[in-house]
């Protein structure tokens, strides 16, 4: 059965709206119902609140209605809305919360993702700044990492100049449309193992660190056959392989 996302908006206090909407934002409440069709979904919502809601109100009838119901049937590309209803662990204190509950709580002091409160957000933000500063100073090494699917042995190879655990977290938290992220979504995180393949040490005379890093990533992509039989979509471009090999030998 399809999911229906709904919002209940309240009428603004002002009678002079001009070009503005007469309905206040954010909504008074937002929720999700599962039903066979839109009509049944609306009936379920109205039964829950014990009242009927209009879905459209003419200007001349505004005085007769204080609330407006908005409804949207969610499709396969509405992952952003669905994510609001999933339980999330706070990155700072590990408390479990749902983003939608924060949206519906008028007294919530932090309505963003990843953290349960403004206090945890500030603490986490300070830690992020500290980690990125270490990376920019070269105190956090560049690495080539691998995410291996346990059930199939298929690999995804990546690179990062930031704390590598942060990169793994980003894959899980901000998925895209690539085949690696689709596999993560289908199989679940417990079917994957993260590891560091190489801590990259740049040659002294390296003409381009980003190109050299691409070369090291390409080496591991080829070694693990991560494009043809794994989750990488392309082979990284960089310095030509012979030049990369010469720099590696010169640095040993």
Buried (B, 14 or more C-beta within 10 A) or exposed (E): EEBBBBBBBBBBEEEEEEEEEBBBEEBBBBBBBEBEEBEBBBEBBEEEEEEEBEEEBEEEEBEEBEBBBBBEEBEEEEEEBEBBBEEBEBBBEEEEBBBBEBBBEEEBEBEEBBBBBEEBBEBBEEEBEEBBEEBEEEEBBBBBBBBBBEEEEBBBBBBBBBBBEBBBBEBBEEBEEBEBBEBBEEBEEEBBEBEEBBEBEBBEEBEEBBBBBBBBBBBBBBEBEBBEEBBBEEBBEBBEEEBBEEBBEEEE
